[in-house]
Amino acid sequence: MIREIDDALPLDESDLRDPEIILEILDTCGANTELVALLISAEAVYPFCVRTRGFELGNKRIYLLGSGASDFFAYLQAHPDLLPNQERADGLVARAIMLRFAARAMVLQLKIGTGIRDSWGGGFEVAFLDRDGFRKIGNLMFRAWMVDEEGGYHNSGRSFFLRYYGQDLHLSWFNPGEKTYVVRSPIGKPLEVPEYEEVRPEWVLDVFVMKKNGSFVEFARFQPPHRPASDRVHLENGLLVGWAMDQQYVEQCVKKAVKAADKGAHFEMIRY
């Protein structure tokens, strides 16, 4: 399909006399294939959806791409109470919902030891549209916790950090143990991985299991690069070798989790 489109496209956009030819080529994708095509003209980006689904939030669309999409939408249909009452124009709420679901799915893949190698271009990655086209969410930290009946907390299950180097995905689990999966991209040139770097996550997802009633309380925090989080990970040649957390933030989450455990499913959004 890519070769056919490349043959059909002229060098100059003004020479494209029949755009229907491109749409016909795109429509030859398989029935179970999710495809988003971008028309980039000057500084504008126009997405064309071919058998795919997404969230419309204001003037933005947010997609969960790959093999995890159908599972995600089935999950939302079975849990309509998880959707916010009011959609936010910036899309952060929708991204948080998708990231939470994707993070749980990745934890399951880590536990059973399958599916990680097929993550590139599928799996449970989350993509969103910005000025440069589609971008996958990276620098993502996921942590799993158990809160006992007295309010004490400790690590529970797998925690991981997800980072991209160019198109390649590095997925590192930590606590217990440390291991990094490298999922190579079939397209694009590999980037040179720094020998050592300290990285601040942009998204931090914390899942607390409340021991007293078995309920889940989850927090999704977004920290833009110009206001970095206190949490950080240490990487050597792209492999995770250490990490540190914002303990004050985690303890605040524990206190809120204890109060929220008996309220049932609901959303809160806090800007800071």
C-alpha positions, 0 to 999 in steps of 0.5 A, a space after each residue: 500500500 505504501 509503495 502504491 501511494 508513493 507511486 501515485 503521489 506527485 513531487 508537488 502537492 499542486 500536481 495532485 489532480 485526483 485525490 480520490 486515487 489515494 483514498 481508493 488505495 487506502 481503502 484496500 487495507 484489511 477489514 481488521 486494520 486500523 489506519 490513519 493517513 495524514 495530509 500535511 500541507 504547509 503547516 496544517 495537518 489533516 487526518 483521514 481515518 480509514 476504518 479506525 475510531 477515536 475521541 473527538 474533543 473540541 478540535 482534536 482527535 485522540 486515538 488508541 492505535 494497534 491491536 489494543 483498540 478493540 479491547 479498549 472500546 469494548 472496555 469503555 462500553 462495559 464501563 460507561 461510568 468511567 467516562 467523564 461527565 464533561 469532555 475537556 478540550 485539551 484531551 487530557 482526561 481522555 488520554 488519562 483513561 486510555 493510558 490507564 487501560 493501556 498500562 494495565 494491559 502492558 502489566 498483563 503482558 509483562 506477567 505472562 511474558 508474551 506480546 511485548 515483542 509485537 508492541 511496535 505499531 500495535 499492542 497498547 500504545 497511545 497516540 495523539 495528534 499535535 502540530 507535527 502529526 501523530 505522536 506516541 506517548 512516551 516517558 511514561 511511568 506506571 507504578 502498582 501499590 497495595 494499601 493496607 487497612 491502616 493506610 500503609 502502602 508498599 509496591 505490588 506487582 510490576 511497575 514499568 517505564 516506557 521510553 522511545 528512542 526515535 521509533 524504537 520502544 524501550 520498556 523497562 520494568 522495575 521493582 521487583 527486579 529490573 529488565 528492559 525490553 527493546 522493541 525495534 521499529 521496522 521503519 526509520 533509522 535507529 537513533 544513537 542511545 545516550 550512554 547515560 541519562 536521567 529522565 523525568 516522566 511526563 505521565 505518571 500512573 499510580 494504581 492503588 489496590 485497597 486491601 480492606 475492600 479490594 477496590 482500585 483507586 488510580 491516579 494519572 498525572 501529567 507533567 509537561 517538559 517545562 515543568 518536570 516531575 520530581 520523579 526520575 529514572 536513570 538509564 544506561 545505554 537505554 537500559 533502566 538501572 535506577 529510579 527515584 520517586 516523589 514520595 510526598 506526592 505518593 503519600 498524598 495519593 494514598 491519603 486521597 485513595 483511602 478517602 475515595 475507596 468507598 465512594 464508588 466509580 467517579 472522576 476528579 480532575 485537579 489542575 496545579 
